[in-house]
Amino acid sequence: MSDTDVSPSGRDFIREMVARDLAAGKRGGRVVTRFPPEPNGFPHIGHAKSICLNFGVAQDFGGTCHLRLDDTNPETEDQAYVEAIRRDVRWLGFDWGENFFYASDYFEQLYDFAVELIRRGKAYVCSLNEDEIREYRGTVTEPGRNSPYRDRSVEENLDLFRRMRDGEFPDGAHVLRAKIDMSAANMKMRDPLLYRIKRATHYHRGDAWCIY
């Protein structure tokens, strides 16, 4: 952090923003931050920076910091990494108290959100394979093309998505995509993938799910 990042009060710009919000009475005077690592490797210096920032801001303003594991990829995550993250947060002098969460504990709720997107016509089941999806996405200089499955009916999408969850299809057969804009300048907005079929045992949820 350079000298220009520190205000006359001695606070960095993030703490200045928090202080202004508190002075304005926003959010009932509560300060809640989070540290949301993915447990797919041992913590490194980047994690330490985020830990000190998020837990430090909460500590400075009498708030709380949630430790929430972003554990949505069963192929790369492991309980050993979870324990390493917890250990290193404590080693740095912080504690999450009762605020320890797994994103995977909310898979049912996330699935319901996806169903609601389908019902609103904001998501669809696409049956292009991985190479075809890449081809249809276009390039940084050329717009993408709509998937031939983009206009499936809501009823068909709901049926296919339910069957994806129930394990009726092999890996790679279908994906759920957000329906945004295949001509968007930002390629990440060209109907990004929301769910794919992936049969892999999750370290925390076991084999309860086959879509992630």
Backbone bond lengths (Angstrom), bond angles and torsions (degrees), N, CA, C in turn:
res aa  C-N    CA-C-N  psi(-1)  N-CA   C-N-CA  omega(-1)  CA-C   N-CA-C  phi
1 M - - - 1.467 - - 1.521 109.17 -
2 S 1.312 117.27 131.97 1.457 121.31 -178.95 1.518 110.28 -88.61
3 D 1.353 115.89 169.88 1.457 120.74 179.10 1.523 111.81 -61.35
4 T 1.342 116.34 -28.79 1.467 119.67 -177.94 1.518 112.06 -72.84
5 D 1.348 117.39 -13.71 1.459 120.60 179.33 1.527 112.36 -86.20
6 V 1.330 117.44 -5.15 1.455 121.54 -176.18 1.522 109.36 -108.64
7 S 1.335 116.66 129.02 1.461 121.30 -178.33 1.523 110.06 -80.58
8 P 1.347 117.51 168.87 1.469 120.27 177.00 1.521 113.10 -57.05
9 S 1.338 117.27 -24.65 1.464 120.14 179.58 1.518 111.99 -75.46
10 G 1.332 116.50 -9.82 1.455 120.20 -176.99 1.514 113.32 91.90
11 R 1.336 116.99 -3.09 1.460 120.92 179.07 1.522 110.62 -90.48
12 D 1.337 116.06 151.04 1.460 119.91 170.92 1.526 108.58 -77.18
13 F 1.343 116.33 171.97 1.465 119.47 -172.63 1.521 112.73 -65.00
14 I 1.332 117.81 -29.09 1.468 119.47 179.39 1.526 110.03 -68.39
15 R 1.313 116.35 -47.44 1.461 119.43 178.65 1.531 111.54 -65.30
16 E 1.327 116.96 -31.71 1.463 119.79 174.99 1.527 110.60 -62.66
17 M 1.322 116.86 -42.03 1.466 120.68 178.95 1.525 110.76 -64.13
18 V 1.327 116.42 -43.10 1.462 119.89 178.96 1.523 110.16 -62.90
19 A 1.330 116.31 -43.99 1.466 120.23 -179.73 1.526 111.23 -61.29
20 R 1.339 117.06 -40.17 1.468 120.11 178.70 1.524 111.32 -65.06
21 D 1.325 116.11 -41.37 1.466 119.17 178.97 1.529 111.09 -63.56
22 L 1.323 116.34 -41.55 1.461 119.49 179.36 1.525 110.66 -65.02
23 A 1.331 116.09 -41.74 1.466 119.97 179.61 1.522 111.43 -63.60
24 A 1.341 115.91 -29.76 1.468 120.67 179.80 1.526 112.10 -85.87
25 G 1.328 116.36 -0.73 1.460 120.09 178.24 1.507 114.64 76.30
26 K 1.317 117.12 20.12 1.464 119.97 -178.50 1.529 111.39 -73.78
27 R 1.330 114.96 148.91 1.465 123.48 174.56 1.532 112.72 55.51
28 G 1.314 114.75 31.48 1.455 119.03 175.73 1.511 114.34 63.27
29 G 1.326 116.60 20.36 1.457 119.67 179.60 1.516 114.40 76.68
30 R 1.337 116.93 9.21 1.466 120.98 -179.03 1.526 110.35 -90.71
31 V 1.323 116.11 139.62 1.460 121.79 174.17 1.526 107.69 -118.43
32 V 1.319 115.90 115.62 1.467 121.60 178.80 1.522 107.78 -130.09
33 T 1.317 116.71 121.86 1.461 121.84 177.06 1.522 108.46 -118.27
34 R 1.324 116.05 177.71 1.461 119.00 178.22 1.518 109.77 -147.88
35 F 1.314 114.63 151.31 1.458 122.54 170.06 1.524 105.87 -119.07
36 P 1.364 118.24 110.13 1.469 121.08 -171.01 1.533 114.32 -113.94
37 P 1.325 119.41 66.29 1.467 119.45 -177.57 1.524 112.58 -75.35
38 E 1.321 115.82 154.98 1.461 120.62 168.72 1.526 107.61 -91.96
39 P 1.328 118.69 126.81 1.469 120.78 -177.79 1.529 112.34 -80.63
40 N 1.336 115.44 63.09 1.464 120.62 -178.17 1.527 111.95 -117.34
41 G 1.324 116.24 18.06 1.454 121.12 178.46 1.517 109.12 176.69
42 F 1.324 115.62 170.48 1.455 119.17 179.90 1.531 110.19 -77.76
43 P 1.328 117.74 147.96 1.469 120.95 -177.85 1.525 112.18 -59.73
44 H 1.347 115.45 146.40 1.461 121.48 178.78 1.529 108.85 -129.85
45 I 1.316 117.03 -171.06 1.460 120.94 -173.39 1.527 111.86 -62.48
46 G 1.330 116.94 -32.26 1.460 119.50 177.31 1.516 111.95 -64.57
47 H 1.333 116.32 -38.93 1.461 119.74 175.32 1.524 110.47 -63.19
48 A 1.335 116.12 -42.50 1.466 119.90 -179.00 1.526 110.79 -59.53
49 K 1.323 116.74 -40.86 1.464 120.64 178.76 1.523 110.75 -61.68
50 S 1.332 116.71 -45.98 1.459 120.58 -179.17 1.527 111.45 -67.52
51 I 1.324 116.78 -38.58 1.465 120.51 177.25 1.524 110.24 -59.60
52 C 1.326 115.96 -49.77 1.468 120.01 -177.45 1.527 111.54 -65.29
53 L 1.324 116.86 -35.62 1.459 119.69 178.74 1.521 111.03 -68.02
54 N 1.332 116.75 -55.16 1.463 119.99 -172.39 1.525 112.91 -71.57
55 F 1.319 116.62 -45.84 1.460 118.54 176.89 1.527 110.52 -70.19
56 G 1.335 116.46 -35.12 1.457 120.03 -179.07 1.512 112.80 -66.23
57 V 1.336 117.30 -43.37 1.463 120.54 178.05 1.527 110.09 -61.96
58 A 1.325 116.63 -45.63 1.465 119.64 178.90 1.526 110.65 -60.30
59 Q 1.304 116.53 -42.97 1.463 121.01 -179.41 1.528 111.35 -64.26
60 D 1.325 116.65 -43.07 1.465 120.91 -177.23 1.525 112.70 -63.81
61 F 1.337 116.48 -29.02 1.464 119.82 -175.51 1.529 112.60 -111.24
62 G 1.323 116.36 17.35 1.457 119.74 177.14 1.512 114.08 67.15
63 G 1.335 116.33 28.45 1.457 120.48 -178.33 1.514 112.45 -103.75
64 T 1.318 115.50 -160.15 1.459 121.57 179.33 1.525 109.33 -129.21
65 C 1.316 115.46 151.90 1.462 121.18 175.48 1.518 108.55 -122.60
66 H 1.313 115.99 128.43 1.450 121.89 178.88 1.532 109.75 -90.14
67 L 1.298 116.14 135.48 1.464 121.70 170.41 1.525 106.58 -99.46
68 R 1.341 115.93 106.26 1.464 120.92 -177.15 1.520 109.46 -120.96
69 L 1.316 116.11 118.56 1.457 121.04 -178.80 1.522 110.40 -80.72
70 D 1.311 116.13 125.02 1.462 122.01 179.54 1.528 108.14 -88.16
71 D 1.318 115.29 70.29 1.472 120.96 -169.21 1.524 111.65 -102.12
72 T 1.325 115.65 73.86 1.464 120.72 -176.94 1.525 113.11 -115.29
73 N 1.333 117.74 11.00 1.466 121.03 178.36 1.524 109.09 -125.39
74 P 1.329 117.79 97.55 1.471 120.27 -172.71 1.522 114.18 -66.54
75 E 1.315 118.10 -19.53 1.463 120.15 -174.80 1.523 113.31 -78.77
76 T 1.322 117.97 -18.51 1.464 119.61 -173.35 1.524 113.80 -118.82
77 E 1.325 118.07 -5.85 1.464 120.52 -171.54 1.521 111.84 -103.55
78 D 1.339 114.98 154.92 1.459 119.34 -174.85 1.528 109.61 -154.51
79 Q 1.321 115.95 149.10 1.461 120.91 179.18 1.527 111.70 -61.39
80 A 1.322 117.37 -30.44 1.469 120.10 179.23 1.521 110.97 -61.05
81 Y 1.335 116.93 -36.78 1.462 120.33 178.46 1.528 110.96 -71.15
82 V 1.330 116.23 -34.44 1.465 120.07 176.39 1.524 109.88 -60.11
83 E 1.324 115.86 -48.69 1.463 119.70 -178.41 1.524 111.25 -64.91
84 A 1.328 117.24 -35.67 1.466 120.33 178.57 1.525 110.81 -65.41
85 I 1.325 116.89 -40.18 1.464 120.94 178.81 1.527 110.19 -63.81
86 R 1.318 116.15 -47.39 1.465 120.20 -179.97 1.530 110.79 -60.72
87 R 1.316 115.66 -43.76 1.467 120.24 -179.04 1.524 111.34 -62.72
88 D 1.333 116.74 -42.25 1.461 119.29 -175.73 1.526 112.43 -74.64
89 V 1.327 117.40 -30.67 1.469 119.08 173.65 1.524 109.26 -60.61
90 R 1.315 116.12 -45.31 1.471 119.92 179.11 1.524 111.15 -67.27
91 W 1.327 116.76 -37.69 1.469 120.53 179.53 1.526 111.23 -61.41
92 L 1.330 116.15 -32.22 1.463 120.93 178.14 1.530 112.40 -80.80
93 G 1.319 116.35 -0.92 1.460 119.91 173.37 1.510 115.60 97.42
94 F 1.324 117.77 16.16 1.464 120.37 -176.69 1.524 111.09 -119.36
95 D 1.334 115.21 164.84 1.461 120.76 178.29 1.521 109.28 -149.60
96 W 1.304 116.80 141.37 1.461 122.28 -177.40 1.525 112.53 -93.56
97 G 1.327 117.12 -6.05 1.460 119.92 -179.65 1.515 111.46 62.07
98 E 1.332 116.49 -124.40 1.468 121.39 179.52 1.522 112.18 -91.58
99 N 1.309 117.13 3.71 1.469 121.09 -171.42 1.529 112.05 -98.64
100 F 1.330 115.45 60.99 1.461 121.76 177.14 1.521 107.96 -116.44
101 F 1.343 116.24 125.08 1.460 120.17 -173.17 1.528 111.45 -137.66
102 Y 1.333 114.91 151.90 1.463 123.10 170.88 1.527 108.06 -109.70
103 A 1.322 117.46 129.51 1.466 119.15 172.84 1.524 110.09 -59.62
104 S 1.332 116.89 -32.94 1.466 120.65 -177.66 1.523 112.93 -66.29
105 D 1.334 117.63 -17.54 1.459 119.69 175.13 1.528 111.52 -72.24
106 Y 1.322 116.25 -10.20 1.462 121.15 -178.32 1.532 112.00 -110.56
107 F 1.335 117.29 17.60 1.462 120.10 -178.87 1.531 111.83 -56.95
108 E 1.327 116.90 -39.86 1.464 119.35 -179.75 1.526 110.75 -62.20
109 Q 1.329 116.40 -43.93 1.464 120.24 179.92 1.527 110.95 -66.38
110 L 1.329 117.02 -40.05 1.463 120.32 178.74 1.531 110.52 -64.47
111 Y 1.330 116.26 -38.37 1.465 120.19 176.67 1.529 110.07 -61.62
112 D 1.326 116.72 -43.41 1.469 120.44 178.89 1.525 111.21 -62.62
113 F 1.329 116.86 -37.63 1.468 119.81 176.57 1.531 110.30 -62.04
114 A 1.337 116.18 -41.48 1.461 120.14 179.62 1.525 110.71 -63.90
115 V 1.318 116.59 -40.97 1.466 120.49 177.35 1.525 110.31 -60.28
116 E 1.321 116.62 -40.86 1.467 120.08 179.50 1.529 111.16 -65.06
117 L 1.332 117.17 -37.86 1.463 119.92 176.37 1.528 110.76 -61.64
118 I 1.331 116.47 -41.08 1.466 119.97 177.88 1.525 110.04 -62.46
119 R 1.320 116.52 -45.36 1.469 120.33 -178.79 1.524 111.86 -60.62
120 R 1.325 116.27 -32.06 1.462 120.40 -179.85 1.526 112.60 -87.28
121 G 1.329 116.87 2.40 1.457 120.34 -179.66 1.512 113.52 75.54
122 K 1.333 117.00 21.72 1.461 121.90 -177.30 1.527 113.00 -102.55
123 A 1.324 117.64 -0.57 1.466 121.42 178.94 1.520 108.59 -150.80
124 Y 1.327 115.59 155.15 1.464 120.18 -178.23 1.524 110.15 -150.36
125 V 1.323 115.52 155.94 1.458 121.61 175.89 1.523 108.11 -87.17
126 C 1.330 115.22 124.38 1.466 121.69 -178.76 1.521 108.96 -111.20
127 S 1.329 116.06 136.32 1.461 120.89 -177.08 1.524 113.08 -109.29
128 L 1.328 117.21 13.53 1.464 119.87 171.83 1.520 109.02 -68.06
129 N 1.336 116.65 148.74 1.460 118.10 175.04 1.529 109.72 -82.54
130 E 1.308 116.63 177.28 1.466 121.06 -173.23 1.525 112.18 -59.97
131 D 1.325 116.90 -43.10 1.467 120.25 -179.93 1.524 111.22 -66.43
132 E 1.324 116.48 -39.32 1.464 120.01 179.71 1.526 111.22 -67.33
133 I 1.327 116.75 -39.30 1.467 119.76 177.47 1.520 110.03 -60.42
134 R 1.320 116.05 -42.84 1.468 120.24 179.01 1.529 110.71 -63.17
135 E 1.330 116.58 -41.73 1.465 120.81 179.99 1.529 111.25 -64.97
136 Y 1.320 116.73 -43.70 1.460 121.30 -178.32 1.531 112.17 -70.05
137 R 1.331 117.39 -19.66 1.463 120.18 -176.12 1.522 112.06 -70.17
138 G 1.332 117.63 -23.23 1.455 120.42 -178.26 1.518 111.50 84.14
139 T 1.319 116.08 -160.93 1.463 121.78 -178.61 1.527 109.26 -131.25
140 V 1.324 115.84 -178.02 1.465 119.46 179.30 1.528 111.19 -67.82
141 T 1.327 117.24 -19.42 1.472 120.31 -179.87 1.525 112.93 -109.21
142 E 1.333 117.64 -9.78 1.460 121.38 -178.78 1.525 110.09 -126.53
143 P 1.327 117.46 135.67 1.470 119.66 178.76 1.521 111.27 -67.30
144 G 1.310 115.27 158.58 1.451 119.73 176.69 1.520 111.51 -82.24
145 R 1.322 114.92 178.56 1.465 121.33 177.52 1.519 109.09 -119.26
146 N 1.314 115.82 147.34 1.457 119.74 177.87 1.522 110.91 -64.89
147 S 1.307 115.81 139.73 1.458 120.66 173.01 1.524 109.34 -63.23
148 P 1.336 117.61 143.65 1.472 119.08 176.27 1.526 112.59 -65.26
149 Y 1.340 117.23 -10.29 1.464 121.30 179.85 1.530 111.87 -101.64
150 R 1.326 116.76 6.61 1.464 121.02 -173.63 1.527 112.91 -67.21
151 D 1.320 116.74 -26.21 1.463 120.36 -175.62 1.522 113.12 -103.82
152 R 1.320 116.51 22.72 1.461 118.68 172.52 1.533 109.57 -58.17
153 S 1.311 115.74 150.43 1.465 119.48 -179.84 1.524 110.26 -70.04
154 V 1.312 115.46 158.63 1.461 120.54 176.48 1.526 110.02 -57.28
155 E 1.312 116.86 -42.77 1.461 120.98 -178.02 1.523 111.54 -62.10
156 E 1.342 116.81 -43.78 1.464 119.73 179.42 1.524 110.76 -66.28
157 N 1.323 116.97 -41.37 1.462 120.18 178.66 1.526 111.69 -62.46
158 L 1.322 116.94 -43.23 1.466 120.08 178.87 1.521 110.89 -62.17
159 D 1.322 116.31 -42.21 1.466 120.44 179.91 1.524 111.01 -64.66
160 L 1.325 117.23 -45.87 1.463 120.46 -178.92 1.527 111.47 -66.08
161 F 1.323 116.79 -39.90 1.459 119.65 -178.72 1.527 110.69 -66.71
162 R 1.321 116.69 -40.44 1.466 119.84 176.26 1.522 110.52 -60.94
163 R 1.312 116.46 -42.50 1.464 120.18 -179.38 1.527 111.54 -70.49
164 M 1.337 116.97 -30.16 1.469 119.59 171.85 1.524 109.92 -59.84
165 R 1.321 115.82 -46.98 1.466 119.60 -179.86 1.528 111.11 -64.33
166 D 1.308 117.11 -37.08 1.461 120.90 -177.41 1.522 113.04 -75.89
167 G 1.327 117.33 -3.96 1.459 120.16 175.62 1.509 115.28 82.63
168 E 1.328 117.88 24.34 1.463 120.34 -177.74 1.525 113.35 -78.32
169 F 1.334 117.37 -18.15 1.460 120.34 -173.61 1.527 110.71 -116.44
170 P 1.329 117.04 152.31 1.468 119.60 176.91 1.522 111.52 -74.21
171 D 1.318 115.91 162.98 1.460 120.94 176.71 1.529 109.62 -55.05
172 G 1.325 115.89 136.13 1.456 120.67 176.53 1.511 115.36 86.43
173 A 1.334 117.71 -5.91 1.469 119.61 -176.65 1.524 111.92 -69.45
174 H 1.322 116.94 -39.37 1.460 121.89 -178.38 1.522 109.47 -144.88
175 V 1.324 115.81 158.48 1.462 122.49 169.55 1.522 107.47 -137.21
176 L 1.320 115.78 157.61 1.460 120.15 171.21 1.518 107.69 -100.29
177 R 1.340 115.85 130.52 1.462 120.78 -178.18 1.524 110.68 -123.73
178 A 1.316 115.70 146.33 1.463 120.31 171.55 1.523 108.55 -74.05
179 K 1.305 116.40 140.68 1.467 121.02 178.98 1.529 107.84 -96.24
180 I 1.339 115.57 99.23 1.468 119.65 -175.80 1.527 109.90 -119.19
181 D 1.335 117.82 -89.03 1.470 119.70 -175.63 1.521 108.72 -161.11
182 M 1.325 117.03 109.21 1.462 121.02 -178.16 1.524 112.71 -74.23
183 S 1.323 118.01 -4.82 1.463 120.40 176.48 1.525 111.80 -107.04
184 A 1.321 117.43 7.72 1.465 120.85 -177.89 1.523 110.82 -60.59
185 A 1.331 115.92 140.98 1.464 120.28 178.12 1.524 110.86 -62.80
186 N 1.317 116.26 -36.63 1.462 121.41 175.42 1.525 108.02 -81.29
187 M 1.324 117.05 109.64 1.460 120.64 -174.26 1.525 112.80 -62.08
188 K 1.327 117.21 -24.10 1.462 119.86 179.40 1.527 111.89 -68.74
189 M 1.323 116.68 -14.65 1.461 120.78 178.96 1.526 112.38 -93.86
190 R 1.314 117.03 3.45 1.463 120.65 -179.64 1.526 110.08 -85.63
191 D 1.313 114.18 78.67 1.470 122.69 178.06 1.539 111.86 48.01
192 P 1.332 117.10 64.17 1.468 120.08 -177.57 1.527 112.45 -65.03
193 L 1.321 115.29 154.97 1.458 121.62 179.35 1.528 110.08 -74.69
194 L 1.317 115.98 135.50 1.461 122.21 177.22 1.524 111.73 -106.10
195 Y 1.319 117.03 -39.93 1.469 122.39 179.48 1.521 109.31 -140.52
196 R 1.313 114.90 144.37 1.458 120.82 170.54 1.523 108.82 -135.29
197 I 1.312 116.47 158.44 1.463 121.33 178.15 1.527 108.00 -81.86
198 K 1.324 115.62 125.83 1.463 119.63 -177.79 1.528 108.53 -148.77
199 R 1.314 115.76 103.74 1.461 119.58 179.74 1.528 109.20 -84.52
200 A 1.297 114.82 98.78 1.461 121.56 179.05 1.521 107.41 -151.95
201 T 1.302 116.64 139.50 1.459 120.66 -179.30 1.525 110.06 -72.45
202 H 1.317 115.43 126.80 1.459 121.44 179.27 1.525 109.10 -86.31
203 Y 1.323 117.20 134.74 1.467 120.74 -174.59 1.532 112.41 -61.07
204 H 1.336 117.29 -25.93 1.467 121.11 -176.59 1.521 112.28 -107.68
205 R 1.332 117.81 -35.72 1.464 121.42 -176.33 1.523 113.57 -103.97
206 G 1.321 116.47 -0.80 1.456 119.22 178.43 1.522 111.91 66.55
207 D 1.341 115.92 -132.96 1.465 121.33 -178.16 1.523 112.08 -107.76
208 A 1.324 116.46 26.10 1.462 120.48 -177.74 1.526 112.09 -68.77
209 W 1.335 116.94 -25.20 1.462 120.74 -176.32 1.523 110.59 -127.56
210 C 1.332 115.51 148.37 1.466 119.95 173.86 1.524 110.57 -128.45
211 I 1.332 116.80 9.34 1.468 120.83 172.38 1.523 107.73 -124.81
212 Y 1.320 115.04 138.08 1.467 121.15 -177.68 1.523 109.25 -140.34
